[in-house]
Amino acid sequence: MQLLLTHHARERVKLRGINYRWIQECLIHSKFIKDHPRDPSLKIVHYWIQSKRKWLKVIVRFSEESSLIITAHFDRNFKGILP
């Protein structure tokens, strides 16, 4: 599956020091996926980044051919269960 980033996502990932590999891991391994409350075509995905000791939050639109990343950031408010 191809991973695409919007212009906004590319700028934010660079600004926030988010590794592209972390986004890939988030989309492949996360068990915390929910619908976006305002746009049913989007998903909110969380993944624990052990090396940063932070939760990565990715907003994504999935399709059969690709995953379009809308934005990504470290989420201080998410209270998931640590792996």
C-alpha positions as CSV (number, residue, x, y, z in Angstrom):
1,M,0.0,0.0,0.0
2,Q,1.3,3.4,-1.0
3,L,1.7,6.1,1.7
4,L,0.9,9.6,0.6
5,L,1.2,12.8,2.7
6,T,-0.7,16.0,2.1
7,H,1.3,19.2,1.9
8,H,0.0,20.1,5.4
9,A,1.1,16.7,6.7
10,R,4.6,17.0,5.2
11,E,5.1,20.4,6.8
12,R,3.9,19.2,10.2
13,V,5.9,16.0,10.2
14,K,9.0,17.9,9.5
15,L,8.3,20.6,12.0
16,R,7.4,18.1,14.8
17,G,10.3,15.7,14.2
18,I,8.1,12.8,13.3
19,N,9.9,9.9,11.6
20,Y,8.2,8.6,8.4
21,R,8.8,5.1,9.7
22,W,6.8,5.8,12.8
23,I,3.8,6.7,10.6
24,Q,4.2,3.5,8.7
25,E,4.3,1.5,12.0
26,C,1.3,3.4,13.3
27,L,-0.8,2.4,10.3
28,I,0.4,-1.2,10.3
29,H,0.5,-2.1,14.0
30,S,-1.9,0.1,15.9
31,K,-4.8,-1.3,17.8
32,F,-6.3,2.1,18.5
33,I,-8.3,3.1,15.4
34,K,-11.5,5.1,15.5
35,D,-13.7,7.1,13.1
36,H,-13.1,10.8,12.9
37,P,-16.0,12.6,14.5
38,R,-16.6,15.2,11.7
39,D,-15.5,13.3,8.6
40,P,-16.5,9.6,8.2
41,S,-14.0,9.1,5.4
42,L,-11.1,9.7,7.9
43,K,-9.7,7.5,10.7
44,I,-7.8,8.5,13.8
45,V,-5.0,6.2,14.6
46,H,-2.8,6.1,17.7
47,Y,0.5,4.3,18.2
48,W,3.0,4.3,21.1
49,I,6.5,5.4,20.1
50,Q,8.6,3.8,22.7
51,S,11.8,5.7,21.9
52,K,10.0,9.0,22.4
53,R,7.7,7.7,25.2
54,K,4.8,9.5,23.5
55,W,1.6,8.6,21.6
56,L,1.6,9.4,17.9
57,K,-1.7,10.4,16.5
58,V,-2.3,10.1,12.7
59,I,-5.3,11.3,10.8
60,V,-5.6,9.2,7.6
61,R,-7.9,8.4,4.7
62,F,-7.6,4.7,3.7
63,S,-8.2,3.4,0.3
64,E,-7.4,0.1,-1.5
65,E,-4.5,1.7,-3.3
66,S,-3.1,4.1,-0.7
67,S,-3.2,5.8,2.7
68,L,-3.5,9.6,2.6
69,I,-2.0,11.2,5.7
70,I,-3.8,14.4,6.6
71,T,-1.8,15.2,9.6
72,A,0.3,13.7,12.4
73,H,1.3,14.8,15.9
74,F,2.2,13.6,19.4
75,D,-1.0,13.5,21.4
76,R,-0.5,14.4,25.1
77,N,-4.2,13.8,25.9
78,F,-4.6,10.2,24.6
79,K,-4.9,7.7,27.4
80,G,-4.3,4.3,25.7
81,I,-3.0,1.1,27.3
82,L,0.8,0.9,27.0
83,P,2.1,-2.1,25.2
